[in-house]
Amino acid sequence: MRIRSKTILGIALIELSLLSLLVIGTLHTLRQSNEDELMRRVSLSEKLLVASAKDALIAHDFATLDDIVADMLQTGQFVYLRFIDDEGFTMREGGDGELLKRAFTADKSLQETIDDNIFDKHVFVSVAKINYGEVQFGISVKPLDELLTQTWQWAIAVALLNILLVALFSWLLGSYLVRQLMVLRDASRRFAAGDLNYRIPIKGKDELAETTETFNNMAGQLEMSHQQLFSEIAERKKMTEKLQQANTNLAHFTNIAAHHLQEPPRRLISFVQRLKTQLNSELLTKDAAMSLMFIEQSATRQRALTKDIQRFLASENPQGIVEKSEFQPLLKKAQQDHAQLIEDLNATITIHSLPPLMIDKPRLYDICYILLDNALYYHHPDRPLEIEIKSESKAKKNYYYFMDNGVGIPKQHYERVFQVFERLQINDDQNRTGIGLALVKRIIESCNGRIFLQENISGGITVVLEFPQIIKYNKS
């Protein structure tokens, strides 16, 4: 699949997902609001009917009931209306004859109106807990369904138009990008073939134009170096035999240098061509799988770095509501997220009572997760891992201790581990970016706190978090 197709498909899928959520949410809200309004009208109608017909029902005033039936039907709100006395006798009724002939069954909710689009309701007329009769009536919900159907049709039409416009824009953008990349590809081929005088025309002022300009500068510098070297070789041919031998060696060196300078573009082109051929193939070869694995691993590493850098840059500011946040629930969640590793290591984690901290929960969870993750990862292979988390208050400050009996940290590195991208062990997992403790330090310092290390008596390390009991956040 080409870049243009990927661009169109990706943007279209995103747009379709967002529009689907928007349309469904809007229709749901519209239906709910209309249903609520209808239920409110039904409730008011019940009260109105009881108030207007109560005396007439008690007195068996048929004339008044006839007037009430006529007046209510003229409002257009009711499709039928029936008054029944306490013995079940129909005193007066009016409205749709077909609806009046059928057996009355009250609907408990709007969902029961699907078959006939009529919301059937009844209300008893009673005084001092004595029943004098019943009022049965029906309200049509067909206008509500028609409104929702019309709204749905308009929403679908607008969504389809939006998707078509987005697809058109994506196609134009993809075509532009593919066209520029093909220009770079062709130029690289000519350059690799030895055409050092070729330059790519620069169009526009975007990032692709900057890339093209960089390529041209590289070609110019290499061409200048190439010409300079051959000029020196030509001059040295006029020297003595010793100098001629030196010139021969220099020419050999120049050829090797030129070959190596051309090698990176050639290999890049070869890799792109091979990957392109593999992606167009229906069968995924072993080489293609290896290439894709390399790309995936590199992308995963880059994504992890980017994500942690973003987290690091954003860590100074609250990510939610700043409130009294309890450690225990977030520590429990961090334990659940490491459940398999804790079970594999047979680790023992003891959490004592910890005072709450005035901080937003997302950043407090980051602190708990990173410190627990480090303690688990750097466990000692020769003893069961024990982690203890406790606190104490003194001098108007709260101290939180994360203690473990792992491999520990040499004292000379106590400050270094809080620097960005610092990893003391060279053979660390490549997915570990070395930002964790730096991120924790940044969060704590934004709360006017402090983090430092202490040696653990039983081996391992103790990470100490120091916070003032009244926190004032640093302004970024």
N, C-alpha and C positions, 0 to 999 in steps of 0.2 A: 504494500500500500504506500503510495507516494505521500509526500508531506502535505500537498494540497488536499488530498482526500482525507488525511488524518485531521487536518485543520477544520475542514467543513464538518466532518462527522463528529469530532469532539465538541465543537461549539454548538452544533445542532442538538446534540444529546443534552448538554448542559442547559441550553435554552428550553428544550422540551420539558426537562425535569422541573425547572423553575416555574415555567408557565403552568404546568400541570398542578403543581402545589398551589400556585396563586389562584387558578380557576376553581379548583376543588375547595380551597379554603373560603373563597369569596361566595361561592354558591352555598356552602354549608352555613356560612354566617347569614346570608340572605334568607335561606329557608328557615333558620332558627329564629331570626328576627320577625319574619312574617308569621310563623307559627305562634310565637309569643304574643304578637299583636292580635291574632285571631282568638287565642285563648282568653286574652283580656276582654275582647269584645263579647265572647260567649259569657264570661263571668258577669259583665255589665248587663247583658241581655237577660240573664237569669234574675238578677236583682230587679231589673226594670219590670219584667213580666210578673214577678211575685208581688211587687209593690202595686202595680196597676190592676191586677186581677184578684187580689186577695179578698177584697170586700165583695166583689161580684160572685166569686166562687162560694163564699160562705152564705150569701143571700140568694144564690141561684138566680142571679140577675142575667138572664140570657141576652137581653138587649145590649147591656154593657159589654158582655163578652163578645157579641157580634162586632161591636164598634172596635174593641181592642184587636180582634183578629184582622179586621179590615185595615186599621191604622198600621199595625205591625207589618202586614204583608206589603203595604204601599211603600214602606221604607226600603224595600229591596234587599233587606238583610236576611230575611227568612224565606225559605222555600215552602214551608208548611208550618202550621201551628194548630195545636189541639189542646182543649181543656177537658179534664176528666175529674169527676167528683170523687168523694172518698169511697164510693161503692163500685168504682170502675166504669161508671156510665159516662159516655162521651157527651159532654154538654154542648160544646161548639168546636168546630174545626174549619180550617180553610187552607188554601194553597194548592200545590200540585196533587191532582187526584190520584195518580199512580202511586205516589209516595204515601198518601193517606190510606190506600187499600192494603198495603203490605203490613206484616206484623212488626210492631215497633221493638227495636233492640237498641238500647243506648250504647254509644261508642265511648269507651274509656279514654281513648287517645286518638290523635289525628291519624296514626298508622292504620286504624281500623276503617278508614274512609276510602281505602283504595278501590273497592269494588264499585261504589256508587257515587263517589265524590261528594257525599253528603255527611256532614258531621251531626249525628243524631244525639240530642241531649234531652234530659228531663229534670225537673225540679219540683219538689214537693212544697205545697202551700200549707203551712201549719202555724197555729197560734197557741201559745202556752203548751207546746208539745202535743197538741191535738191536730191530727192530719185532716184537712178539709178538701184535699184534692191534689191534682198533679197537673203540671204543664209540660207538654211534649212539643219539641220544635226541632227543626233542621236548618242548618246553615250550609250553603254550598262552598266547597273549597276548590272548585274548578278554576276560578280566577287566579288563585295562588299557584296551582300547577301550571297554568298557561304562562304566568309571569316567569316562573322558574325555567320553563322550557324555552321561552324566548331569550331569557338571559343566557342560558346555556348555549344556544345557537350563536348568539353574538360573541360570547367569550371564545367559542371554538373558531369562529371566523377571524377574530382579532389575533388569536394565538397562531393560526396557520399563516396569516399575513406576516406576523412578526418573525416566524420561523423562516419563511421564504426570504424576507429581507436580510436576516442574519446569515442564511446560507449564501445569498448573493454576495454579501460583504466578505464572508469567509473565503468564497471562491476567488474573489478579486485579490484579497490579501495573500492567499496561498499561491495564486499565480504569480504575484509580484515576487514573493520570497523564492519560489522555485526558479523563476527567471534569473534572479540575481545569483543564486547558488550555482546555476548552470554556467553562468559567466565565469565565476570563480573557478569552477571545475575545469572548464576549457583552458583558462589561462594557466592553471597549474600544470596541465598536461603539456602545453607548449613550453612552459618554463622548464619542466623536467626533461623535455626533448632537446633542450639547449638553446631555445630562442630567448636569450636574455634581454633582447631589446624590446620585447613585447610589454606593453602596459595596458591596464584595463581602464577604459573611460570611466570617470567618476561622475555619477548622476545623483543628485539629491544631497541632503545633509543629515541623513539618518545613520544608524549604527552600521548598516551594510556599506554605506559610502565610506565610513571611517575604516572599516575592515579592508575595503578595496584600496584606500589610500595607504594603509599599512603594508599591504601586499606589494604595491608599487614601490614604496620606499625600500622594502626588503630586496626587491628585484634590482633596484638601482644601485644599492650598496653592494650587492653581490656582483653585478656587472662591473662596477668600478673596481672591485677587488680583483675580479678575473682579468680585466684589462691591465691592471697594474702589474699583476704577476707575470703575464705574458710579455709585457714591456721590459720588465727586469730580466726575464730569461733571454729576450732578444739582445739586450745590451751585454749580458755576461758571456754570450757566445763569442764576443770579440776579445775576451780575456785569454789568459794563458791556459795551458792544458789542465792545470790544477783547478783554475777557476771554471774551466769547461766541465770538469768532473763535478765540481760543486753545483754548477748550473744544472747538470743532469740530475743530480740528487734533488735539487730544488724543484725541477720540473716534475720529478716523480712525486715529491711531497705535494706539489700543487695539484696534480691529478687526483691524488688521494683526498686532499682537502675538498676539491671540487666535487668529487664523488660523494663524500660524506655530507657536504652542504646540500646536495641534491637528494640525498637519501630520505630525509624526513618528509618532504612533499610527496615523493614517490610512494613511500610506504602509506602515507595518509590516503592518497588516491587509490592505491591498491586495496586498502582496507574498506574504503567507502564503496568501491566497485564490487568487491566480494560480498559485502553485507547487502548491497542493493540486489545483486543476483540471487542471493539466498532468500531474501524477503519476497522476491518475485516467484520463487520456486514453491511448489505445493508441498514438497517434502523438506523437513528440517534436518539438514545434515549434521554430522558430528561437529564439523568446523563451525557451522552456523550456531550451534548450541553453545560452543565455547565462546564465540564472539559475543553472543547475546549475554552469556553469563558475565563476561568481562564488563560489558556495558552496564549490566544491572548492578554488579558489585560497586563499580565506580559511582554510578548514580546514587546508590544507597548510601555510600560513604559521604558523597557530596550533600545529599539531602539531610543526613544526620548532622553534619557540620553546620549547614545553613539553618536547620531548625534550632540547634543549640545556640548558635550565634544570635538568632532572633529572640530566643528565650533570654539570653544573657542581656541583650540590649533593652528588652522590655521589662526585665526583672526589677528594675529600680522603682517602677510605678505599680500601684495596686492593680490587680486583675479582677477585682470584685469588690464587694462591700467590706469595708474595714470594720470589724466588730470583734467582740470577745470570742475567739476561736479556740475550741478545745483540741488538745493534741491527740487524745485517745482515739476518737473516730478516724482521724486521718492516718494515724499510725496503724490502726487495724486495716484500713484500706490498702496502705502500702504493704502490709504483710500479706494480704490477699493477692496483691499483684505479684508477689514473690513466693507464692505458696509452694510451687513446685521446687524451686531452688532451696527453700527452707527445709522441705521434706528430704530432698536429696542430701543435704549437708547434715541432717539431723540436728539442726540448730535450735538452741534454747533462747527465747526472747522474753525478757522480763521487763514489764512496763509499770513503773510506780505512778503514784498520783502526781499529776503535773498541773500547775496553775495555767489558766487560759492566757492567751496572748492576744493583744490588740493588733490584728493583722487580717488580711483577706485570706480566705480558705485556699484558693488556688496556689498562692505562693507558700503558705504554710505546708501544703501537701508536697510541693516541690522540695522543701527542706527535708521533710520526713522521708520522702522516697529516695532522694540522693544519698542521704547519710546511711539509710538502711541498705541501699544497694551497694555502697562502698564497703560496708562492714561484711556483707555476705560475699562479695567478690574477692576481697583480700583476706579470706579466711586462712588459718594455719592448717597445713595438710596433716599435721601430726597430733592434733587435739580437737575434740568436739568444739564447735563454735558456740560461744556464749555471748549474748548481747544484752546489756542492761541499760535502761533509759530511766533516769531519775532527775530530780531537781532540788534546788534549795534557794532560799531567799536570804539575802544579807545586804546591808548597806544600801537599801532601797533599790536593789537590783535582783532580778531573777536569773538563776543559772540553770541551764538544762545540760545534762551530761549524757552523751551517747558513747557508751563504753563497750569495747569488744576485746577479745583475746586473740585477734588475728595476727597477721605477720608484722604489723606495726609499721612505723615510719621513722627512719633515722632522724635524729634531732636537727642535723644540719639542713634538712629539707622541710622543716616545719613551716617556713614561710613560702617556700617555692611551690608547694602543692596547691596554694590558693591562686596561683597565676594561671592565666588562660592557656589552654592547650598543653598543660604540663602533665606528663605521664612518667612516673618514676621507673616503671618496668617497660623495657623495650618490647617485650613479647606480649604486651597487653592485647586484648581483643580489639581488632581494628574498628569495631563499632563504638568503642569508647573514645570519646572525643577529647577528654581532658578538660572539659569546661565545668563539670559538676560542682566541685568545691568553689570554683571562682564564682559560679552563679549563686551558690548559697551565701557566700561572703557578700556579694552585691546586694542580695535581698536583705540580709541582716544589717548591713551598714545603712541601708535606706531607712531602717527603723531606729537609727541611732544605737544600734547594737554592735556587738563585737564577736568574732569567732576566733578561737585559737585551739591549739593542740596540747595535750598533756600525756605524759607516759603513763600507761596502765600498769599497776603493780603486778597483775597476773599475766602480763604480756599484752601485745596489741597496742591500742591507742584509745585515747579519750578525746572526743570532739566536744568542746565546751562552747555553748551559746550563751552570751551575756546580753541581757536586755534591761533597760530601765523599766521600773514598774509603771511609769507613765510614759508612753511612747509618743514622740513627736517625729513625724515623717519628714525626711529631707525633701525639699522641692527640687524637681529635676530642672 
